[in-house]
C-alpha cells in the first residue's frame, strides 16, 4: 500500500476503486491519492459525458476526463489540457 501524495494517509484501494468507477479505463493504480483526496464529478466531460477527476484544492472542474484527454493526445499529437480554455485545436 502506498501513501497518498496529498495527505500521506495509506491509500485504501478498495474505497478508491469504487470511487473511480465512473472514470473510463482508470484504476487505483493510476492514482497516488487516497479516496478522501480524490473528487470525482460525474457527467462533466465535454467529449464523452463521463466523469472527471478533480484534485483536492482545485476550484475549477476539468472539461475533459483523463481518457478523452489521452485519446486527443494520441489522435492529434497535441495536449488539449484539462479545460476548453487551453485547447489549441
C-alpha atoms as one frame of an Amber mdcrd trajectory, in Angstrom:
protein
   0.000   0.000   0.000   1.206   3.451  -0.894   0.815   6.720   0.982  -1.353
   9.445  -0.544   0.840  12.083  -2.185  -1.508  14.755  -0.879  -2.153  13.871
   2.767   0.228  10.907   3.316  -2.597   8.609   4.529  -2.393   4.978   3.441
  -4.456   4.528   0.271  -7.423   2.202   0.770  -7.503   0.644  -2.703 -10.993
  -0.816  -2.340 -12.619   2.525  -1.464 -10.678   4.397  -4.154 -11.531   1.798
  -6.833 -15.232   2.183  -6.013 -14.929   5.971  -6.241 -13.082   5.760  -9.586
 -15.712   3.526 -11.263 -17.216   6.413 -13.307 -13.835   7.154 -14.910 -13.218
   5.137 -18.043 -10.225   2.774 -18.076  -8.731   4.002 -14.803  -7.937   2.013
 -11.700  -6.447   2.783  -8.328  -3.005   2.091  -9.850  -3.329   5.298 -11.909
  -3.599   7.491  -8.807  -1.312   8.339  -5.918  -4.058   9.864  -3.817  -6.466
   8.406  -1.290 -10.257   8.424  -1.672 -10.524  11.411   0.676  -8.286  13.488
  -1.603  -9.869  12.398  -4.906 -13.046  14.116  -6.060 -14.986  12.600  -8.952
 -17.558  14.736 -10.782 -19.971  12.693 -12.891 -21.057  13.635 -16.412 -18.636
  16.566 -16.661 -16.504  15.574 -19.681 -17.433  17.609 -22.766 -16.301  14.792
 -25.097 -17.888  11.639 -23.676 -20.152  12.926 -20.916 -18.273  10.803 -18.403
 -16.815  11.681 -15.047 -13.748  13.806 -14.410 -11.210  13.751 -11.600 -10.715
  16.971  -9.642  -7.683  17.122  -7.339  -8.437  18.457  -3.866  -7.787  22.166
  -3.607  -8.574  22.817  -7.283 -11.597  25.078  -7.718 -12.320  24.545 -11.425
 -13.805  21.282 -12.712 -11.899  19.948 -15.750 -13.739  19.772 -19.079 -12.014
  16.562 -20.202 -11.775  13.220 -18.435  -8.315  11.581 -18.388  -9.342   9.037
 -21.054 -10.589  11.669 -23.539  -7.551  13.855 -22.906  -5.288  10.870 -23.583
  -7.243   9.928 -26.734  -6.939  13.513 -28.014  -3.167  13.451 -27.484  -2.884
  10.115 -29.320  -5.116  11.309 -32.177  -3.652  14.779 -32.757  -0.288  14.749
 -31.012  -1.377  17.833 -29.025  -2.365  18.042 -25.381  -5.697  19.868 -25.032
  -5.098  20.420 -21.321  -7.881  19.808 -18.838 -10.164  22.676 -19.834 -11.578
  24.059 -23.081  -9.807  27.379 -22.396  -6.435  25.752 -23.043  -7.453  23.862
 -26.207  -5.454  24.859 -29.261  -7.366  22.935 -31.934
